[in-house]
Each structure stands twice: as C-alpha cells, then as structure tokens.
Amino acid sequence: MRSLAGFLLLATIAFTALAPAPAATAADTPSIAQFLKIRTPGTPVMLPDGSLLQRDWPDGVWQVYRVTPKSPGPDASYEPGNVTRTALTNFPDGVSRLSLSPDGKRCVLMHARGGNENTQLSLIDPMASGIAPLTPVLANPKVQASVNAWLRDGSGFFYSANEESPNDFYLYLYEFSTGKSRKVHGEPGAWGVAGVTQDAARVLLVQYFSASDTRVWEMDLKTGTKTDLTLAPKGGTASCGVVGYMPGDKAVLLTSDMNGGMQRLYLRDLK
C-alpha cells in the first residue's frame, strides 16, 4: 500500500508539472510603461545632517537629489514612502557623476552637454533647498575632466583634464581659498590622483597604459619627484591599483595581478 501511495503521489506531481500553464491575460502582461519605470538609482552618500545625496532618474534624466527621512532620528526610515526627495539639479542632459567633499559641505558635479563624454565640473551646495546655483570649475565643452581625490580637510580637490592636450590628461588642484586651479603634473599620458597624505605634501598617482599595464607612483607635490611603487613581475607588466595610504602615511595599500593574473592586496612600506 505504501508503494502504491507513493507511486500515485509521484504521478500526481509529474502530471501537475507537465500540465500547461493557464493562458496569460492582458492584465498579466507587463506594459512598456512599466519597463520604462524600472530604474537603478546611484549609490547614495550621507550628508552631515543624516540625509542622503543621490543620483537618480525618475524623469528619465540623471539628476542629483537630496533624500530626507520624514521622521528623522535614530529610527529614521528611508523606505520610498517615508522620505522627502528634493531635486538639486535640472541639467537638460543630466549628471554623469558627483563627488562629495570629506566634510560634506561641497559637491562637485560632472556633467556633459548633448550626452557626450566631455564632462564639465561645477560646484553646488549639497544642502540647498531646491535647484542649487552652479559655480563653474571647468566649463569648456571641448574638454573632458574628472574629479580624482579630495584634500582630507575638504579645502580642495584634484582633477584630471585634457584641456592643454587632447590626448593627455594632466592633473590639477582646485583650491577653495583662491577659487582657482593650478597644474600639479603635466607629463604626457593618462594620469589620475588616487590618494593624498594628511599634510597634502604627497600624492599617489595612477598611470594608465592598458588594462594589463597600470602603474602606481608617489609624487612629492613641492618638488614633483616621483617614486615608482608599481608591483609587477621583473621585465613584465601588471594591472595595479591604489586602495590608499595607511594611517600615518608611511605605508600604502595596493592591488596587483602580478602573481598568476589574480588581483591581490599588498601592503607596501614606503621606506
């Protein structure tokens, strides 16, 4: 009896699995409008008051929003129905990226005209109560620029741009005390700043040649002297990256695929 009952149970399960599914009705079929509403907001960053700064595109164009819980406090909820969203930008062609200062008081936007990749740089107040006034840092539609790293006290930031040579990305430091930029590195190639010491005396540079050949340097900002920190096999190349300075700025965390093509984490003593 047990064997017969088991057989009947298996037969029922098999029949149910093979039976055709009910025909979908018009109400079950997703509409184009539903697909267009699917979106993936950018990763938020937290502001000093606990609100969030985020790129999103509810209207089809990437803009910057401040997201504030309706009931702030230790139990604040950021669920969609429990927040207030304030649009801070209204660029016709959207915002490509944003970069918030370490103290959360300033935000640099990267935005391009007509959807091209010539990203301009503009400053906004992330705590604005509505569309924030723009302070241009680099406003040349023929130039591509990108924020690299901030001074740790938030008094300035490094960016790369091909303003002086279309094929080369030099490095600049914008300081809020002067409201001006100055070039800190002008060698040909594709360069970026990946870290800065507490005293802003030294920076970590990444030099990009290809996906399998990326080099890391430390540079003294006063003298321009560079020290090669690249971790690569002798006579070969590797894809290296920077995590950052360790506390005290006497060692650096790096990544490299020099062993077997696998990315691993390394601690390099600067002595």
Phi and psi in degrees as a GROMACS rama.xvg file:
@    title "Ramachandran Plot"
@    xaxis  label "Phi"
@    yaxis  label "Psi"
@TYPE xy
-63.1796  -39.051  ARG-2
-66.4207  -41.3  SER-3
-65.0523  -42.2161  LEU-4
-62.7304  -40.7682  ALA-5
-64.9071  -39.0889  GLY-6
-63.1203  -45.0646  PHE-7
-62.6958  -37.3719  LEU-8
-64.5223  -45.3676  LEU-9
-63.9868  -39.1954  LEU-10
-64.0502  -38.7268  ALA-11
-65.0448  -43.8509  THR-12
-62.3197  -43.3414  ILE-13
-64.8697  -42.3115  ALA-14
-62.8874  -41.6156  PHE-15
-63.6287  -40.0182  THR-16
-67.0532  -33.9694  ALA-17
-87.2835  -14.5166  LEU-18
-65.3709  139.533  ALA-19
-63.8344  141.838  PRO-20
-72.5024  150.844  ALA-21
-58.8154  143.354  PRO-22
-62.3125  136.229  ALA-23
-69.6387  139.286  ALA-24
-94.0409  168.328  THR-25
-59.4962  -31.3502  ALA-26
-70.882  -24.4105  ALA-27
-84.9987  -16.6013  ASP-28
-82.6282  122.209  THR-29
-61.1192  144.097  PRO-30
-94.7076  162.709  SER-31
-59.9308  -38.5153  ILE-32
-60.1006  -37.4877  ALA-33
-65.5143  -41.7638  GLN-34
-64.7289  -38.1259  PHE-35
-67.3385  -23.4381  LEU-36
-83.4187  -10.4471  LYS-37
-72.3192  127.904  ILE-38
-147.464  162.447  ARG-39
-125.483  93.4032  THR-40
-59.2249  153.416  PRO-41
-69.9827  161.79  GLY-42
-63.6714  126.495  THR-43
-78.0823  156.499  PRO-44
-122.108  148.185  VAL-45
-91.4823  136.644  MET-46
-92.4362  164.141  LEU-47
-55.933  -29.7206  PRO-48
-88.0788  5.17538  ASP-49
92.9953  -8.1907  GLY-50
-77.5436  169.872  SER-51
-115.612  145.053  LEU-52
-109.367  131.934  LEU-53
-153.023  144.317  GLN-54
-88.6  136.111  ARG-55
-152.645  165.561  ASP-56
-140.48  58.7451  TRP-57
-63.6615  -24.5892  PRO-58
-105.018  12.7197  ASP-59
92.4073  -4.47259  GLY-60
-129.715  132.755  VAL-61
-66.3433  121.974  TRP-62
-131.526  172.625  GLN-63
-103.198  133.583  VAL-64
-127.877  148.702  TYR-65
-104.553  127.903  ARG-66
-109.909  118.382  VAL-67
-120.782  130.209  THR-68
-67.2882  139.819  PRO-69
-67.3333  -26.8628  LYS-70
-123.22  83.302  SER-71
-66.7335  162.462  PRO-72
133.171  -175.403  GLY-73
-63.5409  -23.9603  PRO-74
-103.851  23.2982  ASP-75
-60.489  138.766  ALA-76
-111.322  135.949  SER-77
-106.98  20.4603  TYR-78
-62.8939  150.978  GLU-79
-49.8022  -38.0641  PRO-80
-83.6466  -2.90373  GLY-81
-112.565  16.6001  ASN-82
-129.811  158.445  VAL-83
-110.221  129.317  THR-84
-109.131  124.366  ARG-85
-114.732  120.494  THR-86
-74.9821  128.666  ALA-87
-103.717  -14.849  LEU-88
-134.707  159.413  THR-89
-144.638  45.5258  ASN-90
-65.7356  132.208  PHE-91
-57.977  -34.3458  PRO-92
-107.972  10.6066  ASP-93
82.862  178.061  GLY-94
-113.123  127.934  VAL-95
-78.4678  -44.4918  SER-96
-152.956  165.137  ARG-97
-136.981  153.694  LEU-98
-138.67  120.256  SER-99
-97.1736  138.678  LEU-100
-65.351  156.501  SER-101
-57.3071  -31.7923  PRO-102
-89.1356  -1.95108  ASP-103
73.5743  12.061  GLY-104
-92.7762  -18.05  LYS-105
-135.521  151.723  ARG-106
-137.26  132.673  CYS-107
-104.634  130.031  VAL-108
-103.683  141.696  LEU-109
-110.161  119.556  MET-110
-145.144  145.14  HIS-111
-123.582  154.833  ALA-112
-91.9735  137.091  ARG-113
67.9365  14.0595  GLY-114
79.5772  9.0933  GLY-115
-79.4427  -176.278  ASN-116
-100.117  9.5411  GLU-117
-82.8909  76.2007  ASN-118
-70.9958  128.262  THR-119
-91.8152  165.452  GLN-120
-119.037  128.761  LEU-121
-138.608  145.181  SER-122
-97.525  142.412  LEU-123
-136.584  161.978  ILE-124
-88.0618  113.848  ASP-125
-67.3165  -11.7801  PRO-126
-100.177  13.4899  MET-127
-59.7485  151.212  ALA-128
-88.4563  -1.70492  SER-129
-165.596  -151.005  GLY-130
-57.6506  119.51  ILE-131
-83.71  138.008  ALA-132
-61.2722  144.767  PRO-133
-99.5199  137.314  LEU-134
-113.776  106.687  THR-135
-65.1394  136.646  PRO-136
-105.558  -45.8171  VAL-137
-140.487  116.602  LEU-138
-129.097  65.1313  ALA-139
-127.36  109.309  ASN-140
-64.4085  -7.12329  PRO-141
-97.3341  1.30088  LYS-142
-115.295  141.283  VAL-143
-106.673  124.211  GLN-144
-131.002  156.504  ALA-145
-152.444  134.843  SER-146
-71.0959  132.593  VAL-147
-102.373  -56.2764  ASN-148
-158.51  154.497  ALA-149
-102.355  148.299  TRP-150
-62.0205  145.333  LEU-151
-66.4207  -23.8792  ARG-152
-90.2976  4.2925  ASP-153
76.0321  10.9498  GLY-154
-83.2515  -2.23583  SER-155
-179.032  174.072  GLY-156
-147.758  154.251  PHE-157
-95.8357  142.841  PHE-158
-142.663  158.214  TYR-159
-109.857  146.925  SER-160
-158.561  150.519  ALA-161
-103.389  39.3506  ASN-162
-67.0627  -37.8433  GLU-163
-92.4986  -21.5091  GLU-164
-148.798  119.407  SER-165
-56.8632  -28.8552  PRO-166
-97.9304  -0.708316  ASN-167
-127.729  141.086  ASP-168
-109.972  102.246  PHE-169
-84.2448  168.863  TYR-170
-113.556  138.763  LEU-171
-132.799  153.735  TYR-172
-118.8  121.219  LEU-173
-99.5113  125.638  TYR-174
-115.241  130.561  GLU-175
-70.036  -23.9292  PHE-176
-65.5511  -31.1178  SER-177
-107.834  -19.2303  THR-178
67.9656  22.4703  GLY-179
-132.403  162.477  LYS-180
-107.374  148.087  SER-181
-135.44  142.687  ARG-182
-74.7161  132.265  LYS-183
-113.646  -13.4603  VAL-184
-156.706  127.063  HIS-185
-132.264  33.6728  GLY-186
-84.074  147.671  GLU-187
-58.9444  149.495  PRO-188
122.61  -174.755  GLY-189
-105.112  109.081  ALA-190
-120.639  154.125  TRP-191
-150.358  152.658  GLY-192
-93.4433  128.041  VAL-193
-117.386  -1.19319  ALA-194
-177.334  155.474  GLY-195
-144.74  143.075  VAL-196
-73.6522  165.545  THR-197
-59.469  -38.0323  GLN-198
-88.7933  6.14354  ASP-199
58.8879  27.927  ALA-200
-94.0454  -26.5728  ALA-201
-133.145  150.17  ARG-202
-133.335  156.959  VAL-203
-100.091  128.228  LEU-204
-112.478  143.886  LEU-205
-113.601  128.943  VAL-206
-113.491  117.879  GLN-207
-100.812  123.038  TYR-208
-107.672  -45.6069  PHE-209
-162.519  178.075  SER-210
-63.3574  -23.4146  ALA-211
-107.965  5.57067  SER-212
-142.843  88.7552  ASP-213
-125.595  126.226  THR-214
-112.358  154.146  ARG-215
-122.976  136.083  VAL-216
-132.833  154.637  TRP-217
-110.868  134.276  GLU-218
-125.309  136.149  MET-219
-81.0489  118.128  ASP-220
-66.7747  -27.0924  LEU-221
-76.882  -43.0611  LYS-222
-100.075  -20.4488  THR-223
80.4078  2.88326  GLY-224
-68.3714  132.648  THR-225
-113.484  143.851  LYS-226
-120.422  127.581  THR-227
-76.8462  121.973  ASP-228
-111.607  7.47541  LEU-229
-58.8975  134.891  THR-230
-104.361  103.112  LEU-231
-144.538  154.827  ALA-232
-65.3467  152.468  PRO-233
-59.7929  124.412  LYS-234
77.5402  5.00944  GLY-235
-125.703  -169.582  GLY-236
-123.795  166.768  THR-237
-154.676  158.472  ALA-238
-92.6074  108.227  SER-239
-110.741  150.124  CYS-240
-140.072  167.694  GLY-241
-115.397  129.267  VAL-242
-90.033  -45.7254  VAL-243
149.205  177.309  GLY-244
-71.7955  146.026  TYR-245
-81.7124  160.618  MET-246
-52.0779  132.648  PRO-247
95.0271  -13.9677  GLY-248
61.2646  27.5705  ASP-249
-104.674  -3.4823  LYS-250
-148.095  160.858  ALA-251
-131.975  138.471  VAL-252
-91.2225  127.053  LEU-253
-128.285  160.132  LEU-254
-118.306  150.367  THR-255
-158.202  147.895  SER-256
-106.615  30.6221  ASP-257
-67.871  -21.2978  MET-258
-105.229  103.182  ASN-259
69.4623  14.7314  GLY-260
74.7466  10.8098  GLY-261
-103.832  131.833  MET-262
-69.5635  127.116  GLN-263
-132.703  162.441  ARG-264
-97.5962  135.165  LEU-265
-130.772  145.569  TYR-266
-108.618  119.962  LEU-267
-113.743  119.061  ARG-268
-76.1173  126.261  ASP-269
-72.8354  -9.47671  LEU-270
